[in-house]
Amino acid sequence: MENITNMNIQQMQQQLINQISTVNNEDILRMLGEELTYSLESHTDLATMLSADDLNELTMLANEPPEKDTMSLSEFNNIMEQWRMK
């Protein structure tokens, strides 16, 4: 698939049409339709609907390293073993 930043409008439209035509999942199609409808009808930046505290929290969470709240497999197995003994 070509990088979308190197495409003109018609190429982007065609790529999206091609992608959507292969989707058979009703939930995905519904989500795409709702997102497109919202984007076409509303030009509201959703971030403006958040309080300053909510926006700061969301930004902080988005900037956390992905592995922040993870544990190793051995830690998980140890916890599960203790849980099974109860």
CORHUUR-V342872 format. One record per backbone hydrogen bond with DSSP energy under -0.5 kcal/mol. NH is the residue of the N-H (numbers start at 1). CO is the residue of the C=O. If there is no record, write none. Layout:
# CORHUUR-V342872
[[NH/CO] [NH/CO]]
This chain:
# CORHUUR-V342872
[[6/3] [7/4] [12/8] [13/9] [14/10] [15/11] [16/12] [17/13] [18/14] [19/15] [20/16] [21/17] [22/18] [22/19] [23/20] [26/24] [29/25] [30/26] [31/27] [32/28] [33/29] [34/30] [35/31] [36/32] [37/33] [38/34] [39/35] [40/36] [41/37] [42/38] [46/44] [48/45] [49/46] [50/47] [55/51] [56/52] [57/53] [58/54] [59/55] [60/56] [61/57] [62/58] [63/59] [64/60] [64/61] [68/65] [70/67] [76/72] [77/73] [78/74] [79/75] [80/76] [81/77] [82/78] [83/79] [84/80] [85/81] [86/82] [86/83]]
